[in-house]
Each structure stands twice: as C-alpha cells, then as structure tokens.
C-alpha cells in the first residue's frame, strides 16, 4: 500500500450524492478477510432496505454495535459519520501504520479511523480503516422524511475484494465470505438483461459508456446518487433546455448546489436506450476529477438509483460488469 498513499490522501467524498474518489485502500479488506476467515459459507446474501432518499441500506455490526450503512458504488472508501465515532468506539491510526491519519476531502481534511471489528453477516473484517466525515446533511434530510439516519457508507474498498454482486431491483447484496472461493455467484439471474463492461478508474470509480441524445459520453455508476444526474456544463453545451426546481444537493465540505431538470430525448447506457427521460442537472465540478468532465468522451454525469432500480440493474464487482433490462 505504501506506493498508493499519495493517491489515497487525495480522496474526495460527497453526500447526498455519496460519490468519492480515492485509491490505495482496496487491499485492506482482502487482508482483513483472510485474517478472520473461518470455516463456513463461501457467500453471504444480505437483504437491503431502500430509504425514502432512494439509498440502499445494509445492516452492519461495528465493534459489536448495529449500524446502518448506505451501499455506495461511487465511494471507493467506506466512511462513518463523525457524530457516531465515539458511539462505535473507533480508534486512531497507529503510529506504526503507513496509512495517512487524515484525508483531504473536497478541499478540507477528515480523519481516518480504525474499526477493530467490522461485520456484514458472516463476513468479518478486522482493523478496517474508515474515513470519518460529516453526514449531518443526510441526517437532516432523514429527519424531514421521518426515517432512520445512516451511520456511514459502505464503499468499493469492501465491495471489490469481496467480489460483491449488487442487485438494485431485488435489493440484495451478495458478498464473497471466502476470498479464495471460485465459480459464479449463486442466486444471480441475468436472463433478459443486457451486459456491458464496467471500466474502473485509477480512483476505483465505475464507468460505463453511453450517450446523451446521440452524443457519446461516460456515466459513473453511483448507487449513492438519489437519481441520475447530468453535469450542467455538458447539458448546456448540448443546448438542452433546463428547468428550475426547488431542490438542492449537498456534498461533504461543499456548499449546496441547485438542481435543475432536463428532458433527455434518448439516454443510452451501453446498448440500453431510455427514451423521454427527465434527469436532474447539477454542477459536478469538484466531484468529478482528473479532467474527466472534459475528456473524450466526457463524463456526462452519474447513473443513479432510479434507473438502476427500474431497469433491474445488477452490478458485479467480481467480473466488472453492469447488467440492465431494456
């Protein structure tokens, strides 16, 4: 991990969009899973709950205490709400560790902590690093909707090494308990679905090729995004009319941003065409990095929870494949 510490220290994380960019942490869960592996099932299927904010939540046990975590394919690193750090008994990074004690997130620094025991069903991880972030914006939204606040985020640092399969319609998360287990994931049905390769960036974000009204574009797969969102600059360059709304979106260490609506004649995700789709439009500057907003083709936005649900999205981290229903 030493060679990746500089990249890990440049992590970014957003909420309510729950999208992040970082590297260097992916091996931690694999190492922890091997250290705590015992005889038992090779796979664990976990039921998910869909919140009113359209987030998929999973039950976890952190240092012996129950926690609700948002399953976020846009977050390469898992996180715990700052106001819950003491409750879960998280500890600081040991002086002998090569992990950074702080990460710079959207221009500000957040501390890194250790969860001594991190359990998801039969999967038990030891000494799991997590970022401590301010999730008060998500908490306020939860109070307004009279629902349970999330305690943190389950990110790609655990989803990748466990070969996770996330079924967004059935609301099911299947994890590989034994990291050496081979063969296909049981209980996953791809019949009637179109497959498309997922490209994983250096920051461990997931992208698929697509198009907006015929113009080639990339979309980041982000189950933490409450809805599909396009970048305002891209939409304006396409000369697509925008309509104001009363909604805003917030991000960790970033100010709230207004959400507009655009009517997309044809939104293509791989070989799946979605016709006459209303999508949210926000400024993704500061959330999408490395010049990807101006790449060729550009990252046009986030493929969010509502499309993944309505088109029976299945995200396979092991094979790096997205499945969608036409």
C-alpha atoms as a printed R data frame, in Angstrom:
    type eleno elety resid chain resno       x       y       z
1   ATOM     1    CA   UNK     A     1   0.000   0.000   0.000
2   ATOM     2    CA   UNK     A     2   2.930   2.383   0.539
3   ATOM     3    CA   UNK     A     3   3.143   3.293  -3.145
4   ATOM     4    CA   UNK     A     4  -0.500   4.360  -3.191
5   ATOM     5    CA   UNK     A     5  -0.573   6.595  -0.106
6   ATOM     6    CA   UNK     A     6  -0.325   9.851  -2.058
7   ATOM     7    CA   UNK     A     7  -3.370   8.914  -4.142
8   ATOM     8    CA   UNK     A     8  -5.246   7.729  -1.038
9   ATOM     9    CA   UNK     A     9  -4.590  11.097   0.608
10  ATOM    10    CA   UNK     A    10  -6.263  12.895  -2.315
11  ATOM    11    CA   UNK     A    11  -9.632  11.224  -1.708
12  ATOM    12    CA   UNK     A    12 -12.852  13.112  -2.268
13  ATOM    13    CA   UNK     A    13 -16.278  12.191  -0.978
14  ATOM    14    CA   UNK     A    14 -19.745  13.666  -1.453
15  ATOM    15    CA   UNK     A    15 -23.142  13.296   0.182
16  ATOM    16    CA   UNK     A    16 -26.094  13.372  -0.513
17  ATOM    17    CA   UNK     A    17 -24.641  12.164  -3.782
18  ATOM    18    CA   UNK     A    18 -22.312   9.868  -1.852
19  ATOM    19    CA   UNK     A    19 -19.687   9.778  -4.611
20  ATOM    20    CA   UNK     A    20 -15.963   9.651  -3.902
21  ATOM    21    CA   UNK     A    21 -12.525   9.318  -5.474
22  ATOM    22    CA   UNK     A    22  -9.551   7.681  -3.767
23  ATOM    23    CA   UNK     A    23  -7.057   4.835  -4.142
24  ATOM    24    CA   UNK     A    24  -4.753   2.692  -2.088
25  ATOM    25    CA   UNK     A    25  -7.281   1.115   0.272
26  ATOM    26    CA   UNK     A    26  -8.635  -1.743  -1.797
27  ATOM    27    CA   UNK     A    27  -6.247  -4.336  -0.389
28  ATOM    28    CA   UNK     A    28  -7.242  -3.695   3.244
29  ATOM    29    CA   UNK     A    29 -10.491  -5.670   3.156
30  ATOM    30    CA   UNK     A    30  -8.843  -8.610   1.391
31  ATOM    31    CA   UNK     A    31  -6.152  -8.752   4.037
32  ATOM    32    CA   UNK     A    32  -8.735  -8.474   6.830
33  ATOM    33    CA   UNK     A    33 -10.986 -11.151   5.312
34  ATOM    34    CA   UNK     A    34  -8.093 -13.591   5.091
35  ATOM    35    CA   UNK     A    35  -7.083 -12.853   8.673
36  ATOM    36    CA   UNK     A    36 -10.570 -13.522  10.059
37  ATOM    37    CA   UNK     A    37 -11.669 -16.325   7.704
38  ATOM    38    CA   UNK     A    38 -13.215 -19.330   9.427
39  ATOM    39    CA   UNK     A    39 -14.968 -22.423   8.135
40  ATOM    40    CA   UNK     A    40 -18.463 -21.512   6.982
41  ATOM    41    CA   UNK     A    41 -20.390 -20.302   3.933
42  ATOM    42    CA   UNK     A    42 -18.476 -19.092   0.881
43  ATOM    43    CA   UNK     A    43 -21.063 -16.385   0.068
44  ATOM    44    CA   UNK     A    44 -23.341 -14.192   2.141
45  ATOM    45    CA   UNK     A    45 -26.597 -12.708   0.789
46  ATOM    46    CA   UNK     A    46 -27.683  -9.582   2.661
47  ATOM    47    CA   UNK     A    47 -31.133  -8.007   2.259
48  ATOM    48    CA   UNK     A    48 -31.138  -4.253   1.677
49  ATOM    49    CA   UNK     A    49 -33.624  -1.570   2.709
50  ATOM    50    CA   UNK     A    50 -34.445   1.307   0.357
51  ATOM    51    CA   UNK     A    51 -34.718   4.640   2.133
52  ATOM    52    CA   UNK     A    52 -37.046   7.466   1.170
53  ATOM    53    CA   UNK     A    53 -33.946   9.255  -0.112
54  ATOM    54    CA   UNK     A    54 -33.657   6.332  -2.587
55  ATOM    55    CA   UNK     A    55 -30.496   4.936  -0.993
56  ATOM    56    CA   UNK     A    56 -29.885   1.222  -0.447
57  ATOM    57    CA   UNK     A    57 -29.042   0.499   3.196
58  ATOM    58    CA   UNK     A    58 -27.364  -2.566   4.692
59  ATOM    59    CA   UNK     A    59 -27.166  -3.644   8.311
60  ATOM    60    CA   UNK     A    60 -23.644  -3.973   9.722
61  ATOM    61    CA   UNK     A    61 -22.095  -4.593  13.124
62  ATOM    62    CA   UNK     A    62 -19.212  -2.272  14.018
63  ATOM    63    CA   UNK     A    63 -17.287  -3.094  17.172
64  ATOM    64    CA   UNK     A    64 -20.299  -5.032  18.419
65  ATOM    65    CA   UNK     A    65 -22.873  -2.288  17.731
66  ATOM    66    CA   UNK     A    66 -25.501  -2.280  14.954
67  ATOM    67    CA   UNK     A    67 -25.115   0.238  12.135
68  ATOM    68    CA   UNK     A    68 -26.997   1.291   9.002
69  ATOM    69    CA   UNK     A    69 -24.691   1.906   6.041
70  ATOM    70    CA   UNK     A    70 -25.540   3.302   2.626
71  ATOM    71    CA   UNK     A    71 -24.268   0.984  -0.137
72  ATOM    72    CA   UNK     A    72 -22.457   3.402  -2.420
73  ATOM    73    CA   UNK     A    73 -20.796   2.223  -5.626
74  ATOM    74    CA   UNK     A    74 -19.497   5.764  -6.137
75  ATOM    75    CA   UNK     A    75 -17.459   5.723  -2.914
76  ATOM    76    CA   UNK     A    76 -14.122   3.908  -3.168
77  ATOM    77    CA   UNK     A    77 -13.593   4.217   0.593
78  ATOM    78    CA   UNK     A    78 -16.013   3.364   3.393
79  ATOM    79    CA   UNK     A    79 -16.902   6.081   5.882
80  ATOM    80    CA   UNK     A    80 -18.504   6.599   9.294
81  ATOM    81    CA   UNK     A    81 -20.428   9.683  10.394
82  ATOM    82    CA   UNK     A    82 -18.332  11.917  12.659
83  ATOM    83    CA   UNK     A    83 -21.085  12.100  15.264
84  ATOM    84    CA   UNK     A    84 -21.027   8.287  15.557
85  ATOM    85    CA   UNK     A    85 -17.274   7.841  16.002
86  ATOM    86    CA   UNK     A    86 -17.413   7.715  19.797
87  ATOM    87    CA   UNK     A    87 -20.511   5.504  19.804
88  ATOM    88    CA   UNK     A    88 -18.767   2.869  17.666
89  ATOM    89    CA   UNK     A    89 -15.522   3.188  19.596
90  ATOM    90    CA   UNK     A    90 -13.357   3.892  16.566
91  ATOM    91    CA   UNK     A    91  -9.652   4.308  17.261
92  ATOM    92    CA   UNK     A    92  -6.995   6.423  15.585
93  ATOM    93    CA   UNK     A    93  -4.396   5.225  13.112
94  ATOM    94    CA   UNK     A    94  -1.495   3.541  14.985
95  ATOM    95    CA   UNK     A    95   1.825   5.349  14.788
96  ATOM    96    CA   UNK     A    96   3.407   2.331  13.097
97  ATOM    97    CA   UNK     A    97   0.808   2.282  10.306
98  ATOM    98    CA   UNK     A    98   1.584   3.502   6.795
99  ATOM    99    CA   UNK     A    99  -1.974   4.738   6.370
100 ATOM   100    CA   UNK     A   100  -2.429   8.528   6.483
101 ATOM   101    CA   UNK     A   101  -4.071   9.899   9.621
102 ATOM   102    CA   UNK     A   102  -6.081  12.378   7.534
103 ATOM   103    CA   UNK     A   103  -7.532  12.582   4.035
104 ATOM   104    CA   UNK     A   104  -8.240  15.716   2.068
105 ATOM   105    CA   UNK     A   105 -11.887  15.574   1.049
106 ATOM   106    CA   UNK     A   106 -13.225  18.247  -1.271
107 ATOM   107    CA   UNK     A   107 -10.630  20.734  -0.083
108 ATOM   108    CA   UNK     A   108 -10.820  20.027   3.655
109 ATOM   109    CA   UNK     A   109  -9.196  17.396   5.854
110 ATOM   110    CA   UNK     A   110 -11.023  14.490   7.504
111 ATOM   111    CA   UNK     A   111  -9.521  11.979   9.907
112 ATOM   112    CA   UNK     A   112  -9.051   8.266   9.256
113 ATOM   113    CA   UNK     A   113 -10.027   5.818  11.994
114 ATOM   114    CA   UNK     A   114  -9.923   2.080  12.594
115 ATOM   115    CA   UNK     A   115 -12.920  -0.201  13.171
116 ATOM   116    CA   UNK     A   116 -11.441  -3.142  15.062
117 ATOM   117    CA   UNK     A   117 -14.341  -5.405  14.087
118 ATOM   118    CA   UNK     A   118 -16.467  -4.730  11.007
119 ATOM   119    CA   UNK     A   119 -19.101  -7.373  10.302
120 ATOM   120    CA   UNK     A   120 -21.531  -7.838   7.401
121 ATOM   121    CA   UNK     A   121 -23.472 -11.017   8.038
122 ATOM   122    CA   UNK     A   122 -20.938 -13.860   8.090
123 ATOM   123    CA   UNK     A   123 -18.181 -11.618   6.678
124 ATOM   124    CA   UNK     A   124 -15.917 -10.418   9.481
125 ATOM   125    CA   UNK     A   125 -13.235  -7.815   8.775
126 ATOM   126    CA   UNK     A   126 -10.540  -6.853  11.263
127 ATOM   127    CA   UNK     A   127  -8.841  -3.460  11.715
128 ATOM   128    CA   UNK     A   128 -10.770  -1.887   8.838
129 ATOM   129    CA   UNK     A   129  -9.811   1.740   8.006
130 ATOM   130    CA   UNK     A   130 -12.718   4.177   7.544
131 ATOM   131    CA   UNK     A   131 -12.910   7.894   6.869
132 ATOM   132    CA   UNK     A   132 -14.720   9.984   9.477
133 ATOM   133    CA   UNK     A   133 -16.983  12.502   7.689
134 ATOM   134    CA   UNK     A   134 -19.739  14.968   8.448
135 ATOM   135    CA   UNK     A   135 -23.012  13.369   7.317
136 ATOM   136    CA   UNK     A   136 -25.233  15.942   9.015
137 ATOM   137    CA   UNK     A   137 -26.769  16.944   5.664
138 ATOM   138    CA   UNK     A   138 -28.009  13.410   5.129
139 ATOM   139    CA   UNK     A   139 -29.200  13.343   8.743
140 ATOM   140    CA   UNK     A   140 -31.286  16.483   8.289
141 ATOM   141    CA   UNK     A   141 -32.919  15.005   5.197
142 ATOM   142    CA   UNK     A   142 -33.652  11.798   7.139
143 ATOM   143    CA   UNK     A   143 -35.321  13.759   9.940
144 ATOM   144    CA   UNK     A   144 -37.502  15.623   7.441
145 ATOM   145    CA   UNK     A   145 -38.599  12.293   5.974
146 ATOM   146    CA   UNK     A   146 -39.030  10.699   9.426
147 ATOM   147    CA   UNK     A   147 -36.626   7.864   8.748
148 ATOM   148    CA   UNK     A   148 -33.509   6.343  10.273
149 ATOM   149    CA   UNK     A   149 -30.285   8.296   9.762
150 ATOM   150    CA   UNK     A   150 -27.402   6.397   8.203
151 ATOM   151    CA   UNK     A   151 -24.311   5.743  10.301
152 ATOM   152    CA   UNK     A   152 -21.932   5.646   7.359
153 ATOM   153    CA   UNK     A   153 -21.120   4.427   3.861
154 ATOM   154    CA   UNK     A   154 -20.117   1.007   2.522
155 ATOM   155    CA   UNK     A   155 -17.703   1.680  -0.326
156 ATOM   156    CA   UNK     A   156 -15.719  -0.069  -3.029
157 ATOM   157    CA   UNK     A   157 -12.849  -0.828  -0.649
158 ATOM   158    CA   UNK     A   158 -15.054  -3.659   0.645
159 ATOM   159    CA   UNK     A   159 -17.225  -4.314  -2.435
160 ATOM   160    CA   UNK     A   160 -14.294  -5.036  -4.786
161 ATOM   161    CA   UNK     A   161 -12.244  -7.537  -2.737
162 ATOM   162    CA   UNK     A   162 -15.370  -9.438  -1.689
163 ATOM   163    CA   UNK     A   163 -16.462  -9.814  -5.343
164 ATOM   164    CA   UNK     A   164 -19.783  -8.207  -4.427
165 ATOM   165    CA   UNK     A   165 -22.874  -8.514  -6.590
166 ATOM   166    CA   UNK     A   166 -25.448  -5.775  -6.013
167 ATOM   167    CA   UNK     A   167 -28.972  -6.383  -7.306
168 ATOM   168    CA   UNK     A   168 -30.624  -2.955  -7.230
169 ATOM   169    CA   UNK     A   169 -34.155  -4.169  -8.007
170 ATOM   170    CA   UNK     A   170 -34.252  -7.170  -5.687
171 ATOM   171    CA   UNK     A   171 -32.423  -5.093  -3.055
172 ATOM   172    CA   UNK     A   172 -29.852  -7.781  -2.393
173 ATOM   173    CA   UNK     A   173 -26.108  -7.630  -1.756
174 ATOM   174    CA   UNK     A   174 -24.132 -10.855  -2.171
175 ATOM   175    CA   UNK     A   175 -20.604 -10.902  -0.747
176 ATOM   176    CA   UNK     A   176 -17.862 -13.494  -1.046
177 ATOM   177    CA   UNK     A   177 -17.009 -14.532   2.528
178 ATOM   178    CA   UNK     A   178 -14.093 -16.717   1.408
179 ATOM   179    CA   UNK     A   179 -11.803 -14.550  -0.771
180 ATOM   180    CA   UNK     A   180 -10.475 -17.708  -2.448
181 ATOM   181    CA   UNK     A   181 -13.928 -19.029  -3.431
182 ATOM   182    CA   UNK     A   182 -14.185 -19.681  -7.165
183 ATOM   183    CA   UNK     A   183 -17.094 -20.003  -9.551
184 ATOM   184    CA   UNK     A   184 -20.064 -17.758 -10.267
185 ATOM   185    CA   UNK     A   185 -22.045 -16.068  -7.538
186 ATOM   186    CA   UNK     A   186 -25.079 -18.189  -6.626
187 ATOM   187    CA   UNK     A   187 -28.610 -16.829  -6.790
188 ATOM   188    CA   UNK     A   188 -27.982 -14.251  -9.537
189 ATOM   189    CA   UNK     A   189 -30.216 -14.394 -12.637
190 ATOM   190    CA   UNK     A   190 -29.062 -12.446 -15.710
191 ATOM   191    CA   UNK     A   191 -31.787 -13.703 -18.063
192 ATOM   192    CA   UNK     A   192 -33.369 -10.916 -20.097
193 ATOM   193    CA   UNK     A   193 -30.662  -8.422 -19.107
194 ATOM   194    CA   UNK     A   194 -28.104  -6.703 -21.315
195 ATOM   195    CA   UNK     A   195 -24.480  -6.852 -20.134
196 ATOM   196    CA   UNK     A   196 -21.943  -4.078 -20.520
197 ATOM   197    CA   UNK     A   197 -18.340  -3.821 -19.304
198 ATOM   198    CA   UNK     A   198 -17.501  -1.572 -16.391
199 ATOM   199    CA   UNK     A   199 -14.329   0.473 -16.663
200 ATOM   200    CA   UNK     A   200 -12.673   1.094 -13.299
201 ATOM   201    CA   UNK     A   201 -10.643   4.296 -12.961
202 ATOM   202    CA   UNK     A   202  -7.407   4.714 -11.025
203 ATOM   203    CA   UNK     A   203  -9.592   6.142  -8.254
204 ATOM   204    CA   UNK     A   204 -11.749   2.986  -8.252
205 ATOM   205    CA   UNK     A   205 -14.836   4.676  -9.641
206 ATOM   206    CA   UNK     A   206 -17.049   2.657 -12.014
207 ATOM   207    CA   UNK     A   207 -17.838   3.950 -15.509
208 ATOM   208    CA   UNK     A   208 -19.912   2.686 -18.427
209 ATOM   209    CA   UNK     A   209 -20.093   4.007 -21.953
210 ATOM   210    CA   UNK     A   210 -23.293   5.675 -23.042
211 ATOM   211    CA   UNK     A   211 -24.725   8.590 -24.981
212 ATOM   212    CA   UNK     A   212 -26.965  11.592 -24.418
213 ATOM   213    CA   UNK     A   213 -29.179  12.386 -27.425
214 ATOM   214    CA   UNK     A   214 -26.646  10.505 -29.556
215 ATOM   215    CA   UNK     A   215 -23.551  12.288 -28.209
216 ATOM   216    CA   UNK     A   216 -21.019   9.780 -26.759
217 ATOM   217    CA   UNK     A   217 -20.491  10.113 -23.023
218 ATOM   218    CA   UNK     A   218 -19.361   8.229 -19.944
219 ATOM   219    CA   UNK     A   219 -21.573   7.719 -16.904
220 ATOM   220    CA   UNK     A   220 -20.331   6.955 -13.410
221 ATOM   221    CA   UNK     A   221 -22.324   4.184 -11.713
222 ATOM   222    CA   UNK     A   222 -23.382   5.709  -8.404
223 ATOM   223    CA   UNK     A   223 -25.964   3.988  -6.209
224 ATOM   224    CA   UNK     A   224 -25.396   6.790  -3.720
225 ATOM   225    CA   UNK     A   225 -26.935   9.268  -6.177
226 ATOM   226    CA   UNK     A   226 -30.639   9.548  -5.350
227 ATOM   227    CA   UNK     A   227 -31.352   9.961  -9.078
228 ATOM   228    CA   UNK     A   228 -29.495  10.131 -12.372
229 ATOM   229    CA   UNK     A   229 -27.716  13.491 -12.600
230 ATOM   230    CA   UNK     A   230 -26.010  15.148 -15.555
231 ATOM   231    CA   UNK     A   231 -23.309  17.797 -15.430
232 ATOM   232    CA   UNK     A   232 -24.698  21.280 -16.056
233 ATOM   233    CA   UNK     A   233 -21.842  22.268 -18.367
234 ATOM   234    CA   UNK     A   234 -22.405  19.205 -20.571
235 ATOM   235    CA   UNK     A   235 -26.153  19.831 -20.814
236 ATOM   236    CA   UNK     A   236 -25.617  23.466 -21.752
237 ATOM   237    CA   UNK     A   237 -23.108  22.524 -24.462
238 ATOM   238    CA   UNK     A   238 -25.761  20.183 -25.853
239 ATOM   239    CA   UNK     A   239 -28.225  23.121 -25.869
240 ATOM   240    CA   UNK     A   240 -30.778  21.096 -23.930
241 ATOM   241    CA   UNK     A   241 -33.374  23.307 -22.188
242 ATOM   242    CA   UNK     A   242 -33.183  23.454 -18.390
243 ATOM   243    CA   UNK     A   243 -35.995  23.975 -15.917
244 ATOM   244    CA   UNK     A   244 -35.526  25.224 -12.366
245 ATOM   245    CA   UNK     A   245 -36.633  23.271  -9.303
246 ATOM   246    CA   UNK     A   246 -36.823  23.966  -5.581
247 ATOM   247    CA   UNK     A   247 -34.385  21.143  -4.838
248 ATOM   248    CA   UNK     A   248 -30.744  21.359  -3.810
249 ATOM   249    CA   UNK     A   249 -27.983  18.803  -3.371
250 ATOM   250    CA   UNK     A   250 -25.231  18.924  -0.756
251 ATOM   251    CA   UNK     A   251 -21.770  17.385  -0.566
252 ATOM   252    CA   UNK     A   252 -19.205  16.820   2.162
253 ATOM   253    CA   UNK     A   253 -17.211  20.027   2.666
254 ATOM   254    CA   UNK     A   254 -19.003  21.665  -0.277
255 ATOM   255    CA   UNK     A   255 -21.860  24.143  -0.413
256 ATOM   256    CA   UNK     A   256 -25.344  23.179  -1.537
257 ATOM   257    CA   UNK     A   257 -25.964  23.256  -5.261
258 ATOM   258    CA   UNK     A   258 -29.215  23.857  -7.070
259 ATOM   259    CA   UNK     A   259 -30.815  21.041  -9.036
260 ATOM   260    CA   UNK     A   260 -32.414  21.688 -12.423
261 ATOM   261    CA   UNK     A   261 -34.357  19.318 -14.671
262 ATOM   262    CA   UNK     A   262 -33.695  18.459 -18.320
263 ATOM   263    CA   UNK     A   263 -35.740  16.317 -20.675
264 ATOM   264    CA   UNK     A   264 -33.423  13.891 -22.496
265 ATOM   265    CA   UNK     A   265 -34.807  12.535 -25.749
266 ATOM   266    CA   UNK     A   266 -32.614   9.420 -25.641
267 ATOM   267    CA   UNK     A   267 -30.327   8.419 -22.793
268 ATOM   268    CA   UNK     A   268 -28.222   5.407 -23.763
269 ATOM   269    CA   UNK     A   269 -26.446   3.186 -21.239
270 ATOM   270    CA   UNK     A   270 -24.454   0.661 -23.215
271 ATOM   271    CA   UNK     A   271 -26.968  -0.933 -25.586
272 ATOM   272    CA   UNK     A   272 -29.984   0.083 -23.464
273 ATOM   273    CA   UNK     A   273 -31.878   3.151 -24.707
274 ATOM   274    CA   UNK     A   274 -34.115   5.084 -22.326
275 ATOM   275    CA   UNK     A   275 -36.474   7.385 -24.186
276 ATOM   276    CA   UNK     A   276 -38.046  10.618 -22.960
277 ATOM   277    CA   UNK     A   277 -36.223  10.685 -19.617
278 ATOM   278    CA   UNK     A   278 -36.301  13.587 -17.137
279 ATOM   279    CA   UNK     A   279 -32.979  13.823 -15.288
280 ATOM   280    CA   UNK     A   280 -31.524  16.112 -12.655
281 ATOM   281    CA   UNK     A   281 -28.827  18.581 -13.663
282 ATOM   282    CA   UNK     A   282 -26.197  19.898 -11.236
283 ATOM   283    CA   UNK     A   283 -22.666  21.260 -11.295
284 ATOM   284    CA   UNK     A   284 -20.345  18.259 -10.881
285 ATOM   285    CA   UNK     A   285 -17.185  20.391 -10.635
286 ATOM   286    CA   UNK     A   286 -15.280  19.351  -7.530
287 ATOM   287    CA   UNK     A   287 -16.940  15.925  -7.508
288 ATOM   288    CA   UNK     A   288 -15.586  14.527 -10.792
289 ATOM   289    CA   UNK     A   289 -11.806  14.994 -11.060
290 ATOM   290    CA   UNK     A   290  -8.790  14.284 -13.270
291 ATOM   291    CA   UNK     A   291 -10.208  16.274 -16.188
292 ATOM   292    CA   UNK     A   292 -12.888  13.629 -16.822
293 ATOM   293    CA   UNK     A   293 -15.608  16.249 -17.346
294 ATOM   294    CA   UNK     A   294 -13.665  17.426 -20.423
295 ATOM   295    CA   UNK     A   295 -12.365  14.028 -21.540
296 ATOM   296    CA   UNK     A   296 -13.215  12.442 -24.879
297 ATOM   297    CA   UNK     A   297 -15.844  11.220 -24.442
298 ATOM   298    CA   UNK     A   298 -16.579  13.287 -21.328
299 ATOM   299    CA   UNK     A   299 -18.098  12.081 -18.092
300 ATOM   300    CA   UNK     A   300 -21.596  13.477 -18.553
301 ATOM   301    CA   UNK     A   301 -22.966  12.552 -15.145
302 ATOM   302    CA   UNK     A   302 -23.974   9.918 -12.623
303 ATOM   303    CA   UNK     A   303 -26.069   6.843 -13.374
304 ATOM   304    CA   UNK     A   304 -28.264   6.945 -10.298
305 ATOM   305    CA   UNK     A   305 -30.568   4.876  -8.171
306 ATOM   306    CA   UNK     A   306 -33.847   5.297 -10.047
307 ATOM   307    CA   UNK     A   307 -32.590   3.890 -13.380
308 ATOM   308    CA   UNK     A   308 -30.687   1.109 -11.655
309 ATOM   309    CA   UNK     A   309 -33.888   0.140  -9.874
310 ATOM   310    CA   UNK     A   310 -36.384   0.437 -12.735
311 ATOM   311    CA   UNK     A   311 -34.115  -1.328 -15.239
312 ATOM   312    CA   UNK     A   312 -33.118  -4.130 -12.843
313 ATOM   313    CA   UNK     A   313 -29.517  -3.039 -12.547
314 ATOM   314    CA   UNK     A   314 -27.078  -5.703 -11.338
315 ATOM   315    CA   UNK     A   315 -23.536  -4.540 -10.584
316 ATOM   316    CA   UNK     A   316 -20.966  -7.339 -10.488
317 ATOM   317    CA   UNK     A   317 -17.739  -6.156  -8.872
318 ATOM   318    CA   UNK     A   318 -16.029  -9.505  -9.467
319 ATOM   319    CA   UNK     A   319 -16.446  -9.542 -13.249
320 ATOM   320    CA   UNK     A   320 -16.734  -5.741 -13.560
321 ATOM   321    CA   UNK     A   321 -19.991  -5.990 -15.459
322 ATOM   322    CA   UNK     A   322 -23.225  -3.972 -15.346
323 ATOM   323    CA   UNK     A   323 -26.484  -5.687 -16.306
324 ATOM   324    CA   UNK     A   324 -29.573  -3.703 -17.296
325 ATOM   325    CA   UNK     A   325 -33.034  -4.570 -18.554
326 ATOM   326    CA   UNK     A   326 -34.181  -2.873 -21.754
